[in-house]
């Protein structure tokens, strides 16, 4: 297993981290299948994974207690435990304190190695400042209940820059993959953190599974270099090859996924120049399959009929780019029927507001049928 030294914090975590939000589920009880999940943790420990990332809401609140029961069977100094404060739920400093103490109980530990303000945006960051939550967490850090303090992030680069520059963070966590280099913090955020000496933990390296199984015609540049390498391994290696990345999180739910990722990181090789170019060509091929150029700016909303225009286009574009029936079906089912494109009445209001000048009515009239046909 590859390990990365976090100079600022003294930690030396495994480059591959275990994201604990996608454990196998029992189909009857709809809860974590603890026997199968514990077997995965056991194999991960054997394979040298030392970084385990959970959070208060993962698995509807089951992830932390399960991880506490499971990891308590191992020496406490044999792993790093990361969890997060759900900032969107916090209404007072006292509530944050009570929730943190409950997390320690759930995790069966006296301290958290890596503690994060969860899913920060400019709005939730300002709320944390107004409630004086940061000083509470800094006090826990002085007491040894928190060893390293950081944040996970979902907003614009400008918001990331504001938060990162506020204090000397021990680490931060951002979303990054070879298709999202300019999304949220992106590569600019990674470089900013690196320049300030802040270690970066990366989530969504395989874009929620979208980069794990690509259309064959898209991956020709990669297959030409290594026909045996999986699509997911290319995505993981691309992230791990970026300067400043300390941990790459993967939510492994099957033994096959775990073994493949252990293989990738136990003999990790940074991408060489030829491989970097092949990944870029693959990304270009994926982008060329886009149905339209919707950026998700949401200027077109609200729709008078309740159509979620950006969400419809996101599903349509992802379907076209990645050709993943499972992920497309899940996203389509999660979209309320009243918010689907076939509810459009053609009023045209949205088109007067769209900065990309997309023929929204025409595209909405096509996409529902195309998605349904793809899922048949």
C-alpha positions in Angstrom: 0.0 0.0 0.0 1.2 3.5 -0.8 1.3 6.0 2.1 1.5 9.7 2.0 3.1 11.9 4.6 1.0 14.8 5.8 3.8 17.1 6.8 1.6 19.6 8.6 -0.1 17.1 10.8 2.4 14.3 11.2 -0.1 11.7 9.9 1.0 9.1 7.4 -2.3 7.7 6.0 -2.8 5.1 3.3 -3.2 6.8 -0.1 -6.4 4.7 -0.6 -9.0 5.7 2.0 -12.2 3.8 2.7 -15.4 5.9 2.2 -18.0 4.4 4.5 -21.2 5.5 2.8 -21.7 2.6 0.4 -21.5 -0.6 2.5 -23.5 -3.6 1.3 -27.1 -3.6 2.4 -29.4 -6.4 3.5 -32.2 -6.4 0.9 -34.8 -7.4 3.5 -34.0 -5.2 6.4 -32.7 -2.3 4.3 -29.9 -1.8 6.8 -26.2 -2.4 6.5 -25.4 -6.1 6.1 -22.9 -6.0 9.0 -21.4 -9.4 8.3 -20.5 -8.6 4.7 -19.4 -5.0 5.6 -17.2 -6.2 8.5 -15.6 -8.7 6.2 -14.7 -5.8 3.8 -13.2 -3.8 6.7 -11.2 -6.8 7.8 -9.8 -7.2 4.3 -9.1 -3.5 4.0 -7.1 -3.6 7.2 -5.2 -6.6 6.0 -4.5 -4.8 2.7 -3.0 -1.8 4.5 -5.9 0.7 4.4 -5.6 3.0 7.4 -8.0 5.9 6.6 -11.7 5.4 7.3 -14.1 8.2 6.4 -17.6 8.4 7.8 -20.2 11.0 8.7 -23.2 11.6 10.9 -25.9 11.0 8.1 -24.2 8.2 6.2 -26.4 5.1 5.8 -29.2 7.1 7.5 -27.1 7.4 10.7 -26.0 3.7 10.7 -22.4 4.2 9.4 -20.8 5.7 12.5 -22.2 3.1 15.0 -21.3 0.2 12.7 -17.8 1.6 12.2 -17.5 2.1 16.0 -18.4 -1.6 16.6 -16.2 -2.9 13.9 -13.0 -0.8 14.3 -13.1 -1.2 18.1 -11.8 -4.7 17.4 -8.5 -3.3 16.1 -5.8 -1.4 18.0 -6.7 2.3 18.0 -3.4 3.3 16.7 -3.7 1.0 13.6 -6.1 3.3 11.7 -7.2 6.9 11.3 -10.9 7.7 11.8 -12.5 10.6 10.0 -16.0 11.9 10.6 -17.9 15.2 10.1 -20.2 17.8 11.7 -23.4 18.1 9.8 -23.3 21.9 9.5 -26.8 22.1 7.9 -28.4 20.7 11.1 -26.6 22.9 13.6 -28.6 25.7 15.1 -26.4 26.5 18.1 -22.9 26.0 19.6 -24.4 23.8 22.3 -26.1 21.6 19.7 -22.8 21.2 18.0 -21.1 20.2 21.3 -23.9 17.6 22.1 -23.8 16.1 18.6 -20.0 15.8 18.7 -20.1 13.9 22.1 -22.8 11.6 20.6 -20.4 10.9 17.7 -17.7 9.9 20.1 -20.1 7.5 21.7 -21.3 6.1 18.4 -17.7 5.6 17.2 -16.7 4.1 20.6 -13.6 6.3 20.7 -12.2 9.1 22.9 -11.0 11.1 19.9 -11.3 11.6 16.2 -8.2 11.7 14.0 -9.7 13.8 11.3 -12.8 16.0 12.0 -14.5 17.9 9.3 -17.1 20.6 8.9 -19.3 18.7 6.5 -20.2 19.9 3.0 -19.3 23.5 3.5 -20.7 26.2 1.2 -20.4 29.9 1.6 -23.9 29.9 3.3 -23.1 27.1 5.9 -19.6 28.5 6.5 -21.1 31.9 7.5 -23.5 30.1 9.7 -20.7 28.2 11.5 -18.9 31.6 12.1 -22.1 33.2 13.4 -22.7 30.4 15.8 -19.0 30.4 16.9 -18.8 26.7 16.2 -15.2 26.9 15.0 -13.9 28.0 18.5 -15.7 25.0 20.0 -13.9 22.6 17.6 -10.6 24.3 18.3 -11.1 23.8 22.0 -11.8 20.1 21.3 -8.5 20.1 19.4 -6.6 21.5 22.3 -8.2 18.8 24.5 -7.1 16.0 22.2 -10.7 15.0 21.2 -9.9 16.2 17.7 -6.5 15.5 16.4 -6.8 17.3 13.0 -9.4 19.9 12.0 -10.6 20.4 8.4 -13.6 20.7 6.1 -15.3 19.1 3.2 -16.5 21.4 0.4 -19.3 21.8 -2.2 -19.5 25.3 -3.6 -17.6 27.6 -6.0 -13.9 28.1 -6.2 -14.3 31.6 -4.8 -16.0 30.2 -1.7 -13.3 27.6 -1.3 -10.6 30.3 -1.4 -12.4 32.3 1.2 -12.7 29.3 3.6 -9.2 28.0 3.0 -7.6 31.3 3.7 -9.5 31.9 6.9 -7.2 29.9 9.1 -4.4 27.3 9.1 -6.4 24.2 8.4 -4.9 20.8 9.0 -6.4 19.4 5.8 -9.4 19.7 3.5 -11.6 17.5 1.4 -12.7 18.3 -2.1 -14.5 16.6 -5.0 -12.2 15.9 -7.9 -11.9 13.6 -11.0 -10.7 13.9 -14.5 -14.1 15.1 -15.7 -14.6 17.7 -13.0 -11.3 19.6 -13.2 -13.2 23.0 -13.2 -16.1 22.0 -11.0 -16.4 23.4 -7.4 -12.8 23.8 -6.0 -11.4 21.8 -8.9 -7.7 21.8 -9.8 -7.4 25.4 -8.9 -8.5 24.6 -5.4 -6.1 21.7 -5.2 -3.2 23.9 -6.3 -4.2 26.6 -3.8 -4.3 24.1 -0.9 -0.9 22.7 -2.0 0.6 26.2 -2.2 -0.5 26.7 1.4 0.7 23.4 2.6 -2.8 22.0 3.3 -3.1 18.2 2.6 -6.1 17.3 0.4 -8.4 14.3 0.7 -10.3 13.7 -2.5 -13.9 12.4 -2.8 -15.7 11.3 -5.9 -12.5 10.2 -7.8 -14.7 8.0 -10.0 -17.5 10.5 -10.2 -20.0 8.4 -8.2 -19.3 5.4 -10.4 -19.7 7.2 -13.7 -16.1 6.7 -14.6 -16.0 3.0 -13.5 -17.6 1.5 -16.6 -17.4 3.6 -19.8 -18.6 3.0 -23.3 -16.0 1.0 -25.2 -15.5 3.5 -28.0 -14.6 6.2 -25.5 -11.8 4.2 -23.8 -9.8 3.3 -26.9 -6.9 5.7 -25.8 -6.7 3.9 -22.5 -7.1 0.4 -23.8 -4.3 1.0 -26.3 -1.9 1.5 -23.4 -3.1 -1.2 -21.0 -6.0 -3.4 -22.2 -6.2 -5.1 -18.8 -6.5 -2.0 -16.7 -10.1 -1.1 -15.5 -11.7 2.2 -16.2 -11.9 2.8 -12.5 -8.2 2.3 -12.0 -7.4 5.0 -14.6 -9.7 7.4 -12.7 -8.1 6.6 -9.4 -4.5 6.9 -10.7 -5.3 10.2 -12.3 -6.4 11.7 -9.0 -3.6 10.1 -7.0 -1.1 11.5 -9.5 -2.1 15.1 -8.7 0.4 17.0 -6.5 -1.0 17.7 -3.1 -3.4 14.7 -2.8 -2.8 12.8 0.4 -5.8 10.4 0.4 -8.2 9.2 -2.3 -11.5 8.0 -1.0 -13.4 5.1 -2.5 -16.7 3.8 -1.3 -16.1 0.1 -1.9 -19.3 -2.0 -1.5 -18.1 -5.4 -2.9 -15.0 -7.6 -2.5 -14.3 -7.2 -6.2 -14.1 -3.4 -5.9 -12.0 -3.6 -2.8 -9.5 -6.1 -4.4 -9.2 -4.1 -7.6 -8.5 -0.9 -5.6 -6.0 -2.6 -3.3 -4.2 -3.9 -6.5 -4.1 -0.3 -7.9 -2.7 1.2 -4.8 -0.4 -1.5 -3.6 1.6 -1.2 -6.7 0.8 2.5 -7.4 2.4 4.2 -10.4 1.8 7.9 -11.1 0.6 8.5 -14.6 3.4 9.2 -17.1 3.0 11.8 -19.8 1.6 9.4 -22.4 -1.0 8.1 -19.9 -2.0 11.7 -18.9 -2.6 12.4 -22.6 -4.7 9.3 -22.9 -6.9 10.3 -20.0 -7.3 13.8 -21.5 -8.4 12.2 -24.8 -10.9 10.0 -23.0 -12.3 13.0 -21.2 -12.6 14.9 -24.5 -14.4 12.0 -26.0 -16.8 11.9 -23.1 -17.5 15.6 -23.4 -18.2 15.3 -27.1 -21.1 13.1 -26.3 -23.0 15.8 -24.4 -26.5 16.5 -25.6 -26.3 20.2 -24.7 -24.1 22.7 -22.8 -26.3 23.2 -19.7 -24.0 24.4 -16.9 -26.6 24.0 -14.1 -26.6 27.8 -13.4 -30.4 27.5 -12.8 -31.1 31.0 -14.3 -34.0 29.2 -16.1 -35.8 28.5 -12.8 -38.4 28.5 -11.4 -40.4 26.9 -14.2 -44.1 27.8 -13.9 -45.0 24.1 -14.3 -42.3 22.9 -11.9 -40.0 21.2 -14.4 -36.5 20.9 -12.9 -34.7 21.9 -16.2 -31.1 21.6 -15.0 -31.7 18.2 -13.4 -33.4 16.8 -16.5 -30.4 18.0 -18.6 -27.9 16.6 -16.1 -29.5 13.1 -16.4 -29.8 13.3 -20.2 -26.1 14.4 -20.6 -24.8 11.8 -18.1 -26.8 9.2 -19.9 -25.3 10.2 -23.3 -21.7 10.6 -21.9 -21.3 7.5 -19.7 -24.0 5.1 -21.0 -24.6 3.8 -17.5 -28.1 2.3 -17.3 -27.9 1.7 -13.5 -26.9 5.3 -12.6 -29.3 6.8 -15.2 -32.2 4.7 -13.9 -31.5 5.7 -10.3 -31.3 9.4 -11.2 -34.5 9.2 -13.3 -36.5 7.5 -10.6 -35.3 10.0 -8.0 -36.7 12.8 -10.1 -40.3 13.6 -9.2 -42.6 12.8 -12.2 -43.9 16.4 -12.0 -40.4 17.7 -12.5 -39.7 15.7 -15.6 -39.3 17.3 -19.0 -42.5 15.9 -20.5 -44.4 18.3 -18.2 -43.1 21.3 -20.2 -46.0 23.3 -21.8 -43.7 25.3 -24.1 -44.2 28.8 -22.6 -40.6 29.7 -23.5 -39.9 31.7 -20.3 -36.8 29.7 -19.6 -35.3 30.3 -23.0 -35.4 34.1 -22.5 -33.2 33.6 -19.3 -30.7 30.9 -20.5 -27.2 32.5 -20.8 -26.2 29.5 -23.0 -29.1 30.1 -25.4 -30.1 26.4 -25.3 -33.3 25.5 -27.2 -34.8 24.3 -23.9 -38.3 23.5 -25.1 -37.0 21.4 -28.0 -34.6 19.5 -25.8 -37.2 18.9 -23.1 -39.6 17.5 -25.7 -37.0 14.9 -26.6 -35.2 13.9 -23.5 -37.9 12.0 -21.5 -38.6 9.7 -24.5 -34.9 9.1 -25.0 -34.2 8.4 -21.3 -37.2 6.0 -21.1 -36.1 4.2 -24.3 -32.5 3.9 -22.9 -33.8 2.3 -19.7 -36.0 -0.3 -21.4 
